[in-house]
């Protein structure tokens, strides 16, 4: 694909950016404190120019069998190699840095682990620690770029509210949803405290938010120009997420196969899906964190792969996310960085093509979140790059054979 076509495709597929999507008049009309909304003013390193020569390029859309040169010019991908420092790629593959579309990092050490495995952007799906601890992960030079939903929308006494309450540093009940009338104000509060998007939880069993509450939260977020994500691990929860009009559905129904009618609605609604198949291998963890019964958990090895394959075959856009968390209030350790490579391999084993697996963590992920400055190798894009041995279009596990990682033009050397 021609580079200009790559950029045009990204822009054409994008809508309002969740990080820059709040129009001034909407902010004024709804008393949103724009000054407190986090801006994506990521720290840029000192200008440098590097020419990575003799590489096969997977640009986020296709693989070039011919070797070529890619220029890093400061924080961005350039086009002029004049006076650049030369790095010989020795026939390796240069690809966009990976995007983990669902995890829960809470420390700088977590970001370092992500960076070391070529994950250059991470989407935190809830941050149930002190707000300043989450905020401290933003804009860290040379480390994985961090985005967060902040606190998730949950009701009291639910499975996820109990997880939130295990952290004594946070007064969790003040963030809970108690009735539908508080939903618009709750959404505004999330953005005023720095959330990049909204995360809702459709619990696997009661108590859970009502359909009306889901609908109001999604509608309000969209009015502000922001994205919504909905946790859903059962068929009923999936149908609730679909009806609400949420943008990205997180997890995969584990209790029963998705019927054709639900798949058709996902397609018609333009929803993305992040299956997080990685977590389902942890049977005990899946039972607790996803709210499943023991019987449902026993069927995971059949139901989850089948649902992923059916959604993929139907044309539903799949994203790669891990639900990674370490020493958190979750029930299992899913290691940052390495788990995304495992996620790619598992999606591939379920029938998702190598190309679509790679897109799920690069170009398609960038489009899904309207981060139109990354996910693609092209002049002017952010220089988030991963150099790997071999061709991951032939063997997806080659993404693990990492030679170098650049994050906004800075090589990670941790």
Number of C-alpha atoms within 10 A of each C-alpha: 11 8 13 10 10 18 18 12 13 22 15 10 12 16 16 17 19 22 21 16 17 21 13 11 10 13 14 11 8 12 11 18 14 16 8 11 18 18 13 14 8 13 13 16 14 9 12 15 21 21 23 21 20 19 24 25 25 21 23 26 20 14 18 14 12 10 17 15 18 26 25 30 23 19 24 26 25 21 15 15 18 10 10 15 13 14 15 12 23 13 18 21 28 31 29 30 31 33 31 30 30 25 25 24 29 23 13 17 12 20 25 19 19 27 28 21 24 32 32 32 26 25 22 25 27 24 21 24 20 16 16 9 14 23 19 13 21 21 18 15 16 23 27 31 24 21 25 25 23 25 23 25 28 25 24 18 15 20 21 22 20 16 18 25 17 14 15 10 11 15 14 19 16 8 19 20 19 15 12 17 11 14 22 17 12 18 21 20 15 21 24 18 17 21 26 28 27 27 27 26 24 28 26 25 15 13 14 23 22 14 16 15 22 24 19 18 26 27 20 18 22 21 14 22 19 25 27 24 26 30 24 27 26 25 19 18 23 25 19 22 28 25 17 21 21 27 23 26 27 27 27 29 25 28 21 17 18 23 11 12 9 16 20 14 14 27 16 11 15 15 20 21 27 25 30 26 24 23 23 21 12 16 16 16 19 22 18 18 18 23 21 22 14 13 10 17 23 15 13 22 13 12 19 25 22 20 21 27 18 19 22 20 12 14 13 20 22 26 31 30 30 28 29 27 20 17 12 17 16 19 17 19 15 22 19 28 26 18 21 32 25 18 22 27 20 18 26 20 14 17 16 20 16 20 18 23 24 29 26 29 28 30 28 26 27 25 21 26 22 22 19 20 19 29 32 29 30 24 19 16 19 25 32 32 29 23 24 24 18 19 20 21 19 11 12 22 17 17 27 17 14 17 15 18 28 26 26 29 27 23 17 19 11 9
